[in-house]
């Protein structure tokens, strides 16, 4: 029970802080976005953002599986996918390649969650649809 309370508090804190960050970052330039998101990667995953941005997605899942207890793994995968998705959402149109890279990784992680969790998430499905449209365009 204590573990479940911890992960629920962590997820709530993460969602709230990410929402604040996104609202503050809209309209800012790319270096500001990267600096702000790096603090999130470090805080919630003990690594800088570049660590995950350069890492193959299969290794991201391996990293999470090795670092966190079983009941925390899928929530952590979703948190990481939301970070990648959110950072990609805020990137300017001049950085299409970076946005594509981040969103492809987020999409892979969202699909991994769908395959390994029975929880239905409308927001996750909307994000996946948005990513799919972007990648196909």
C-alpha positions, 0 to 999 in steps of 0.5 A: 500500500505504501508503494502505491501511495508513493507512485500515485503522489509522484504521478500527481506531482509530475502531472501538475509540475509538467502542466505548469512547465508547459504553460510557462514555456509556450512561446519561448525559444528552444534553448529555454525549453531544453533547459527546463525539460532537462530539470524534469528528466533529472528530477524524475529519472536521475539523468539529463534529457540528452541521455534519453534523447540519444538512447534507443527506446528499447534501452529506455524501457530496459533502464526503467525496468532495471531502476524501478520496482515492478509496480512503478515501471509502467507509470514511469514509462508513461511519465517518460513518454509524456516528457518526450511528447510535451517537449516535442510539442513545444519545439518550434517549426524550425526543429522538425527533425528533433520533434519527429525524433522525440515524438517517435520515441514517445509513440513507441513508449505509448504503444508499449504501455498499451501492450502491457497495461489494461488501463484505457487512457483517452489522453494517451490515445489522443497523443498517439493520434496527434503523433501519427498525423504528424509523422505521416505528414 
